């Protein structure tokens, strides 16, 4: 928990912080996402969150975040 995950979808780039999860759902908090307010929380399917690459480095900087390989 607390790690940052990146989602690129339909030409947008978003970064979320993982707040918690159970067997089915993961709660995430918006760090950076077009059209969403920083700090908003959502629940995503756990498999969807696990498929997102982990972000290394400051996720809220203007520079593109690096992904852990």
matplotlib code that plots the C-alpha trace (Angstrom):
import matplotlib.pyplot as plt

x = [0.0, 1.0, 2.7, 2.0, 0.5, 0.3, -2.5, -2.4, -5.7, -7.3, -4.5, -4.5, -1.9, -3.0, -1.1, -2.9, -1.7, -2.9, -4.7, -5.9, -7.5, -9.4, -9.9, -11.9, -11.5, -8.6, -9.1, -6.9, -6.4, -5.8, -2.3, -2.6, -5.4, -7.0, -10.4, -10.1, -9.4, -6.2, -7.2, -10.4, -10.8, -12.0, -12.4, -11.0, -10.8, -7.7, -6.5, -6.7, -4.6, -2.0, -1.7, -0.8, 3.0, 4.5, 5.8, 9.3, 10.2, 8.0, 4.6, 3.3, 6.2, 5.9, 8.5, 7.1, 7.2, 9.5, 8.1, 9.7, 10.9]
y = [0.0, 3.6, 2.8, 4.9, 3.3, 4.8, 4.3, 5.3, 5.0, 6.6, 9.1, 10.2, 9.6, 9.3, 8.5, 7.0, 6.2, 2.8, 3.3, -0.2, -3.3, -6.5, -9.6, -7.7, -4.0, -1.6, 1.9, 4.5, 8.3, 10.6, 12.1, 13.4, 12.7, 14.9, 16.1, 14.7, 16.5, 15.5, 13.5, 12.1, 8.4, 5.6, 1.8, -0.2, -3.9, -5.3, -7.0, -3.6, -1.9, -4.7, -4.5, -0.8, -0.1, 1.1, 4.7, 5.5, 9.0, 12.0, 11.3, 14.8, 16.6, 18.1, 15.5, 12.2, 9.6, 6.6, 3.1, 0.3, -2.5]
z = [0.0, -0.6, -3.8, -6.9, -10.0, -13.5, -16.0, -19.6, -21.3, -24.4, -24.7, -21.0, -18.3, -14.7, -11.5, -8.4, -4.9, -3.7, -0.3, 0.4, -1.1, -0.4, -2.5, -5.2, -4.9, -4.5, -3.2, -4.9, -4.5, -7.5, -7.6, -11.1, -13.7, -16.4, -15.2, -11.7, -8.5, -6.6, -3.5, -5.0, -4.1, -6.3, -6.1, -9.0, -9.6, -7.9, -11.1, -12.9, -10.3, -10.3, -14.1, -13.8, -13.7, -10.4, -10.6, -9.4, -8.5, -7.7, -9.4, -9.1, -10.8, -14.3, -15.5, -16.8, -14.0, -14.5, -14.3, -12.3, -14.5]

ax = plt.figure().add_subplot(projection="3d")
ax.plot(x, y, z, "-o")
ax.set_aspect("equal")
plt.show()
